[in-house]
Amino acid sequence: MSDKKLKVAVIIASTREGRFAPTVANWFVSLIRARTDYEVDVIDLDDVRLPDRLTNEPPKAVSDVTPRLAEAEAFVVITPEYNHSFPASLKTLIDWHSEEWQAKPVAFVSYGGQGGGLRAVEHLRHVFTELHALTTRNGLSFHNAWDRFDDDGRPRDREGVEKAAGVMLDQLAWWGLAVREAQARRPYNP
């Protein structure tokens, strides 16, 4: 196995005004950056501002984010649930790209009301499968997320949540390294 860190892109999907995403993302990014097996690139779709009209020639906002997705060996998508699904901003990012997702693992951190974002994740599993990406079995879900974090932006059940996050990140690393080794022997060609 390689000692080289796995390059993971953490994608913050929400662009809604007054969004709760920074609370979840700041905590999660600090957790993953504390690990020694990951190199982290945070892609906040509120900053990227991709156009929702797909054109033949990608505009600068798209061409700026494309190499970041291409360089990533794995992804963590932090997503809320909007109307039983995931945000349009995330679908826009996904639809502007194709090869960048192929043969790479994707893990999910979701949040929302009673559903905790799980319906968004289930929709995303289908979408990423179509793009030849691999989704991890384990993820994180924050039900009634606004009540699950303290005033300092940390989960109230830190021990349980951090244990679950560790399991998810271990799975993501396993898949990411397995794909890296497989690609070195035989590049993926859908």
N, C-alpha and C positions, 0 to 999 in steps of 0.2 A: 504494500500500500504506500501511496505517496504521502510525504510529510508536508506537501504544499497545501496551503489553506484552500478550502472550497470557496469559490466566489459566489456569493448569494446576493441577489437583488431583493430588497424588501420593498414591496409596492404598497403605498398608502392610497387606497382607492377613493376615499370620500373627497368630494370637492364642495360639499354643502356648506353654506355660510353657518357659522356657529357649530361646526362639526365637533364630534367627540373624538375623532380619529387621532388627533395629537396626543391625547391622554394615553390611549392604548398603544400607539406607535412609539412614543417616547419611552414608555416602560419596556416594551418588547425589544426595541433597538438596543437599549442599555443592557438587557439580558443577553442578547446574542453577541454583542461586542465584547462582553466579558469572557466569552469562550475563546479558546485558542485554535479552534479548527475552522473558523470562518473568517473570510474577508467580506465586509459588508458594504453594499452600495444602496442608499435609501433613495427611492424614486417616489416623490410625493406628487401625485397627479394634480394637486392644487397648484403646484409650481410649474409643472410641465405644460399645462393648458393645450392639450391636443385638440385640433379641429375635429368636429364630428362629421364633416363631409369628406368621404374617401375619394381622393383624386388619383389620377395615374402617376403624377409626380408628387412625391411626399413633400410637404412644406418643412421649413426649418425645424419647427418644434418636434416633428416626427423624426427627421434625420438626426437630431441631437440626442434623442433617447434610444434610437435603434442600436448603436454600438454598445450601449450599456446593457441592453437586454441580450445582445449577442455574446458579450463577454461573460455574462452570468452563467454559472453551471447549475444553479438551482434558484428557486424563487420562494419567497414567503409573501402571500397576499393578505394584507390587512383590510378587511372589508366590513362595512355595515350591511344591514339588510334594508332595502328600500322596496316596499310593496311586494314582499315575498321573493325578492331577487337581489341582484347586485347592481351597483351604480352604473349608469351609462358611461361615466368617465372610464371605468375599467373595461367595459365592452369596447369602447373606442380604442384604448391602448391595445387590446387583444386583436381587434380587427385590422389595425394598421400593420400588424406583424404576423408572420407565419413561421418561417424557418427558425426564428429566434427562440421559439418555445419547444421545438422538436427535441425529443429524447432528453428532456430535463425534468427533474422532479419539482413539484409544486406543493407547498404546505400552506395551510390556511389558519389565520387568526381572525375570527369573526366576532361581531358584537351587535347587540340590538336589544329589543324589548324581550318579551317572553320567549321568542324563538332563538334569541342569541345569535342571529345571523346564519343559522344552520341551513335555512332554505336557500340563501344566497350561495352558500358553499356547495350545496347539492347541484344547483344550476351550473356553477363553475366547473364542477367535476366533468360534466358532459361536454362543456365547451373545450376544456383542456384536453380531454380524450380525443376529440376531433382533430386537435392540433398536434397529436402524437406526443403530448406531455404525459408525465406520470404523476398522479396525485398521491400523497401520503395517506395512509390509513388514519393516523392520529393528527389531531389539530387542537386548537384552543377555541373555546366559545364562551363569550361573556353574555349571559342572560341578564336582562335588566342592568346593562353595563354601567349606567350612571350611578347605581347603588353599590357596585362592586369595587370601586376605586376610592381611596381616601383622598383627603385634600392635597396630599403631596403627589398624587398621580400614581400611587402604587396599589396593586390589588389588595383588598382587605384579607383575603385568604392567600397570602403570599406563598406559604409553604406548599400548599396543594397545587396552586397555579404554576409555580416555578418547577415543581416536579413534573407536571403534565407538559410544560413547555420543553423541559429537558428531554422527555421521551420523544416528542415531536421532532426536535432538532437533531436528536440521535438518528431517527429514521431518515430525516432529510439528508444528513451527512452520509449515511450508509448508501442510500440510492444515488446521491451525487457522486460519490467515489466509485461506486459500481459502474455507473454510466461513463465516468471519465476513463476508467480502465478498459471498458468495452469499446469505447470510441477510439482509443489508442490502438487496439487490435483490429477493429473493423468499423469504420465510420458508418453512422446510421444513414440509411438511404431509403426514405419512404416510397 
